[in-house]
């Protein structure tokens, strides 16, 4: 495959290393000085976007307009999701998005919902989320933390919203976000009571796990139409 990398920071370079090791070529590298607006996408088979939140929607639209399959790992743009989804359907394009491309994290998403269903009757426990990322991460909370919170809200009748701060408000889930050093990503879901604590935790050891997932998604997406997530990939 000939891949366009949209965003050529540390994550983009990690994806390049994984892609080339799997015999793909990088036909285009875009960053803040070389944007998609003037790019030639004609010979590209798929685009992978790990850019910044305020440019992600424009990058997605540009790819969909020329029927270029796009994989999006950038987070912080989901307020525009319905608009992007409608455009994807209208153009008969292909969009693959995930808050996290790590296989381990997606297993955690599944375990998080199963645990929440088990905990639902046990109201003596209070649930909270904590996440830590490197200082260069622009969005807070992380997309992964939001996905975890949405999984809790879906399965815990006592919870209806999340807040990116410590809160004791009934119905709210606290998400505590830390930005420090060069941490690839650590997420934990904690159920705390007066007698014990139950914790579900994922710690990334580097960026390779995210990069492999993004490249596998790029291999999987061409030839398909519609909006897809890691659930679709893992079920096939």
Phi, psi and omega in degrees: 000152173253115190249140171260129175260117178256105190103112186236047173270210183298320180291318178301319180291325177294318177297319178302316181297317180293316183298314181292329177292340178258020173071024173264163176245153176256105185271347184202134176234120183242142176215194184295338180266352185216083191272172183288341185300329181246016186272148174267109183259008192294329183254018183262138180269329179199150177246144176239120185253112167231068185257238179228154186305321187281356176244351186299315183297318178297321179295318179298313181299319181297319180290315180297327182295337178245019178057036176266119178302135182230135177251126186241116174255352175295139177245173178093009182243007191292347174297341178259013188300314183297321177299314180294318178300314179299319179294319179300317179293318182296320182272356185055041181267189181225122180232130175238121180230152176206144173286341179200130183265000180290132176300316180299319179294321180290330170295321177297319177305314181294315179295325179300316180289321178296317179296321180299321179295322177293324184276346187308318181285347189261082189284356177285347179265138173251130184260144176212163180236140175228138180220145179229132177223170176296160185289347180276351180290127189272329184264147178212125001288171178292158176299326178297316179297321179295317178299319177298317179297319179296324176295324177291314181299323180295330189242352178249114183294341182275353185241135182229352181200168174235157176225140181275058178189168175285128184217146176249011181294134178302135178087353183255147174252126176283131167245114179260119184251133176239142175233112185206144173051223182240042183288121181295326179156123175228131181226137177220144173244124187237131173252116186242134175228182181288345184246339180195178180223136176243129184229135172247124190219141172232130178236117176282138180265354180176187182272350188300322181299322178289319183294317180300315179299320180294319180291319177299321177296321178294326177289329185276329192284318184306139181092352180257161177230135178124190182250127187231158178227181179299331177301318179295319181293316184288338179278349182256000000 
